[in-house]
Amino acid sequence: MRQTVVGMTRTVVATLWRDGGQRTARRNAWAAMVSDNVRARARAEAAAAVALADTQQSAGQPVAALRG
């Protein structure tokens, strides 16, 4: 009886979760890649803003003039 229950449980689990967790791992990897991309874009925008502010300040213009 116990072997039958274990065998049926394994069959159900194998049928329902055929990917062996790959789908979840891929979803997690994709989410991490997207968030890393967002952070990298924000970092690049911040670096560009700092560089622009530094350029404007060294040219003698006040930094407040950058706000538009």
N, C-alpha and C positions, 0 to 999 in steps of 0.2 A: 504494500500500500504506500509506504513512504517513498519508494523509488518512483512510483507512478506520479505522485504529487510533485516530486522534485523534477521529474522529466517534463511534466506538463508546465510547470513554472518556467523552466528553462526555455521551452518552446514558445511560450507566450512572451517572455522577455526578449528572446531572439527575434520574434516576429515584430514586436512593437518598436524595439530599439535596434534596428539592423545596423545603423551607422556606428554603433559602439561609442557614441559620444562625439563623433567627428562633427556632427552638425552644430552641437553646442560649442565645441572648440573653435570652429570656423566663425560662428556668430560672435564669440568673444574676441577673436582675433580681429575681425572686421571692425567691431566697436572700438577696440583699442587703437586701430590704425586711423579711424576717423577722428577720434579725440586727439591723437598725436598730430594729425594734420591741422586741426583747428588751433592747437597750441602753437605749432610752428608758424602758422599764418599770423597769429596774434603777436608772436615774438618778432617776426619780420616787420610787421607794421610798427611795432614799438621802436625797433631799431631805426627804421626809416624816419620816424617822427623825431627821435633824439638826434639823429644826424642832421636833419633839417633845422632843428632848433639850434644846434651847435653852429651850423653854417650861418644861420641868420644872426646869431649873437656875435659871432666873430666878425661879421660884416658890419656890425654896429647897429643893427635894427633891434628894437626891443622884442623879446620873446612873445609878448602879448599880441603883437601884430600878426602872429601866425594863426590866431584863432579865426581870422577871417572877418 
